[in-house]
Amino acid sequence: MIAAITVLTIVLAAAGTVLYLGSYFWGGFLILAAIALHLFKVFKRDGAEETMALVKKSYKMLWVPLAGIVIAIVTGGIIMVVTGYNPFKAYAALFYGGLVRNWHISVLNAAPLLFTGLSIAVAFKAGLFNIGAEGQYYMGAMAAAWLGLTLNLPSVISITLIFVIAGAFGAAWNFVPAILKVRTGAHEVITTMMLAHTARYLSPVFIRANGGDPSTSTHPYVTTEILESNWLPAFQSFLPEANYRLHTGILIAILAAIFVQYLIYQTRIGFEIRAVGQNRDAARAQGISIGRNIMRALLIAGFLAGLAGVNQVTGLDHKLFENLQAGYGWNGISVALLASNSPIGVIFTSLFWGMLDAGGQYMVRTTQTPNAIVEIVKGILLFLVVAKYIYVYLGDWIRKRRKRRLAAGVAAAEGAAS
């Protein structure tokens, strides 16, 4: 019975997710049914106590980001009132636009953010800050554009090759920072950021070499369009009422998040990466190689960020633009922090971040409220999330200081007694 419930839960969750992302909003009921079935399975298998423990654990994970969202929205509303805008109309337009009218844009925004958010989260698990995910994104996009122009194979084969090879280009862009970190201790924030700007300025050169030469081309600032056989399938091919721009890249990104969750928490590699991130001295004492796991984490992070570029070229744009100014690598940091570096959490925070951008566009058009309000809400939310880490750090420091004082007091008392 448990096995049958598990299979039904997976089917309902998968079908509901695909339908909901394709703007068939009744798919949300299938997702809720899957959650209810999962809780029922835990109840049948482990009892009421374990079920309540799971609910409480989920609540503890959710309350901080949800509280941050509420505080950020209220603060943004106060700012709107002070500056003469109607917060009720503005937020009604924001959420209607992001969750209903422009939902397809929310999903399109979320797909690359999911990949870069995963990239940042994996690096954070090893105690590293892959701030240069934007550069790895560009390398993946350039590799995908070149492969998309040259590979003329059946779609399944060519698209698979593009994802693997272009992802490897993203990983390779992190190889030098990884080597420098291991060999010299050079900080990855500096090295990955420098290479991010390098990749950004390489893109115009690449575009000129692939169809965008101003002297010979009618489209001087964009590459030639990739072969249609290298386009990701559109949702419309199996959901006729879906927006024509929606593509299956978001589904690949969700599968990547599930795989990363498994890798980090269910494998030896993930255990070693987490051990290095939590306490390098303790990890070294257990025979875990610090350098090897730094290399692993940064290369995996680069691969995932590269996939964000592949997603955009093969799924949405089908070409590479010179003035891309994507920002997906930088925004991936916010997405990962909001999810507390949970790979599954990144799925939801990337959709939320994408929804804010899509809803903000609709809010500006319909209420003339400046889009700066959305950026203010984002900034406040990110500050509150980072403040949570500061609070945890200070709490740990205070507890350790109290323990040292208590130990010193006990030692002094024992010395006086003797």
N, C-alpha and C positions, 0 to 999 in steps of 0.2 A: 504493500500500500504506500509506504514512504517513497519508494522508487517512482511509482506512478504519479504521486503528488509532485515530486521533484521535476519530472518530465513536463507535466502540465504547467507548472509554475514557469519553467524556462520558455515554453511555447507561448504562454500568455504574455510574459514580459517582452519577449522578442517581437511578437506581433504588435503589441500595444506601442512599443517604442517606435517601430517603423511607421505605423499609422500616424502616431502623434507628431513625429518629426515631419511627416508629409502633409501636415495641416488637416489630417482627419482626426479632429480633436476627441472624438468618442473613443479613440485608442487609449486615452487616459484612464477610462474605466477598466480596460484590460490590465493596465499597469497596476491599478489599485487592487484588482482581483488577484494578481500575482503576489502582491505584498501580503494580502490577507491569507492566501494559500501557504505562503512561506511561514507566516506566524503559526498557522494551524499545524504545519508539519513539525515545527519546533515543539509545539505543545504536545502533539501525539508522541514524539520521540523522546523528549527530555522532561516534559511536565510543565506545570504552570510557573514554577519558580524560575526555570531557565528562560521561559518566554518573557516573563517580566524583566529579567536581567537584560535580555536582548533589547527590549523596549527602552529601558533606562539608559543602556549604553548608547543607543541611537539618539536619545534625547540629549545626553551629555555632549555628543558630537555636534549636534545641530544648534544648540541654544546660543552658542557664542556667535557664529556667523549670522543667525537670524536676528539676534539682539542688535548686532552691528548694523544690519540692513535697516531695521526699524529706526535706530538712532540716527543713521545717516539720512534717511528719508525725512524724518521729523526736522532735523537741522536744515536740510535743503528747503523744506516748506517754510521755515521761519525766515530764511534768507529771501525767499520769494515774496513773502508778505512785506518785509522791510523794504524791498526794492520795487514794490508796486505791482507784482504779478499775483494771479490767483492760483494758489498751490493745488486746490482741488481740481480745477480744470486742467492744469498742467500735468498733474500726476495721472488723472483719468486718461488723458491723451497718451502719456508715456506708456502706461501699462496696457492700454488697449492696442496701441501701435505695436509694442514689442511682443505681446502675447497672442494677439489675434490678427490685426490688419497686416502687419509686417513680420509675421512669425517666420516666414521663409527667409527673410533677411537675418533674423536672429540666429537661425540654424546655420546659414551660410557664414555668419561671423564667428559662430562657435567652433566650427570644424578646425580651422587652423589654430585657434586659441587652445583647443583641447590638446593638440599635439605639442605646442610649445609649453603649455602648462604642465604636461607630463614630463617634458624635458627638464624644466626647472625643478619639479618635484623629485625626480630621480637624483639629480645632483644634490639637492638639499638633504636627501636621505644619507648621503655620504659626507655631509658636512661641507659641501661645496656650493658655490654660488655661480651658476652658469648664466651670468648676466648677458653674455653674447649670443643668446639663442637667435637673435635677429640675423646675425651673420650666417649661422647654420641654415636658417630658413632661406636666405638668399641663395646659398650654395645648392640646396635641394631644388629650389625653383629653377636655377640655371641648368642644372643637370637634367631635370625633368623636361625642360623646354628643348634642349639639344637632343635628348633621346626621343622625345615625342616627334621631332622633325625627321629623325633618321630611322627609327625602328618601324619596319613595315611588316609586322607579324600579326597573327590572330590576336584579337583584343585581350583575351585572358592572359596570353603569354607576355605580350608587350607591356601591358599595364603592370603586371607582376614584376617584370624586370625593371621597369621604370621606378617603382616604389623601392625595390631592393637596392638598385644601383645608386639612385639619387639620394636615398637615405644614407648610403655608405659615404657619399660625398659630404653630407652634413657631419657624419662621424669623423671623417678625415680632417675636416676643418677644425675639429677640437683636438686633433692628435698632438699638435705642437703645444698648445696650452697644457695638455695632460702631461707630456714629457717634461716640460719646464716645471710644472708643479711637483712632479715626482723627483726630478734630478736636482733642481735648484731651490725649490720652495717658492718659486715665483707665484704671486697670487693670481688665481684664475679670473678674478674680477677684472684685473688690468688686461691680461692677455686675451681673454675672450672678447672683451669690449673693443680692443684695438682691431682684432680680426673681424669683428662685426662691421666696423666702418670700412675696412679693406674690402670685404665682400660687397658692401653697398656700392662702392665706387668702381668695382669690377663689372657690375651689371651693365652699364652703358657700353663698355667695350664688347661685352658678350653680345649685346643686342645688335651692335653695328656689324658684327661678324655673322649674324644669323637673320639677315633680312632687314635690318633697321638702319642701313647706311643712308644718311641724308642726301648724298650725291646720286644715288641710284634708286631710292625707294620712295613710294608714295606714303609709307607709314614709317617715318624715320625714327620714331621713339618707341617702337614696339617690334618684337620679333615677328617673323612669319607665323601664321597659325599652325599649330601642330596637326598631325594627321588625325582625322576623325576616328580612326580605329583605336587611337590612344586616349580618347575621352572617357572619363568615368561614366558609367550608366546613370541616366537621370531618373529621378523618382517617377517621372511621368511615364516611363516605360512599363511600370507595373502598378502605378496609382494614377489613373488618368486625370484626376482632379487636382493633383499636386502642381505647384508652381513650376513652370518650365525650367527655371534656373536651379532648382534644388537637385543636388546630385548625391551619390552614395558615399561621398567622402566622409560624411558625418558618421555613417555606420562603421566604416573602417576605423575611424578615430575612436569610437566607443569600444570596438573589439581590441584596439591597441591598449586602451585604458584597462580593460579586463585582464589582458595578458600581463601588463606591467604590475597590476595588483597581485597576480599570481607569482610573477617573478620575484617581487620584493618580499612577499610574506610567506611563500611556500617553497622556495628553493634555497639551496646552499649559497648561491651567488647573492641573492637578495639578503640573506642573513648576514653575510660578511660585509656587504655594503652598509647595512644598517648598523652593524657593530662598529665599523670604522667611523661612521657619522656620530655615534653616541659617545664613544670613548676610545680614542686611538690607542692609548696606553694599554687599556684592558684588552683591546682586540689584538694588539701585538703580543701581549703576554699569553694569549690563547693560540698563538701560532698563525694568526691571520695576517696576510701580507697587506700592508697599508698602501704601498705603491701600486700593486696590481689592482686593488679595488678602486683606487682613485682613477686609474686608467679606465677600468670598466665603466664606472659611473659617468665619466665625462664623454666616453665614446657612445654609450647608450643614449645619453642626453643629446649629443650631437645628431645621432641617427633620428631620434624622435622629432627634433626641431627641423631637420631636413625634410621629413615627411609632411610638415606643414606647407612647405613650398611645393612639394609634389601635388598635394591636395588642391592648391589654388590653380596650378597650371593645368593639370589633367581634368579637374572637376569644374572650375568656374570660368577662368579667363581663357584657357586654351592658347595662351601666348604669354610672353613676359613683357611687362611695361617698364620703361626706363624710370619714370617718376612714380614708382610703386608706393613708397612711403608707407609700408604696411603697418609697422608698429606691432605686429603680432608677437615678436620675440619679447619686446618690452612689456606688453600687456600680459603675456604669459606668466610673468612674475607675480602680478596681482592675482591672477586666476589661481596659481598654485598656493599662494599665501592664504587666500580666502578659503581654500579647501583644506588648510592645514597639511598640505603636501600629501593628501590621500589621493591615490590614482582614481578611485571611484568618485570621490568628492569633486575631482577636477571636471568630470562630465557635467555636473550640475552647475558649478561655478562658471564654466565656460559658456554654458547656455544663458546663465544670468547676465554675464558681462556682455554677451552678444545681444541679449534682449534690451539692455540699457542703451546700447548704441542704436539699434533699430527703432526702439520706442522714442529715443531722443530726436531722431529725424522726423518722425511723425508729429511729435510734440511741437517742434519748431514750425512745421508747415501749418498746423491747425490752430495753434494758440499764440504764435509769435513769441513764445518764451525762449530766451537764449539757451542754446545747447550747453552753455557753460554750467548751467544748473546740474546737468547730468555729470559733468566732470567734477563738480564740487562734491556731489553725492559719492562718486567713485573715490575721490581723495579722502573724504571723511571715513568711508568704509574701510579703506586700506589702512588708514591711520589707526583705527580702532582694532583691526586685526593685528597689526604690528604691536600695538600697545599691549595686546594679550600676551605676546611673547615676552615683552619687557616685564609685565607683571609676574609671569611665571618665573623668569630669571631672578627678579628681585626677591620673590618668595623663597626660592631655593637658597639664595644667598643669605637671607635672614635666618632661615631654619638652620643652615650650616653654622652660621655665626653663633646662634643660641646653643647648638650642640657643643661647639668648642668652648664656650663660656661655662656651660654646665660641667663639661669634662674637667676643665681647669679648676672649677670650684670644688668638685669631688676630690681631685688630686690634692688640692690645698687642705681640705678638711682631713683627708687621710694622713697628710704629712704632719698636721698639727696634733692629731690624735696619737701619732707614734712618737 
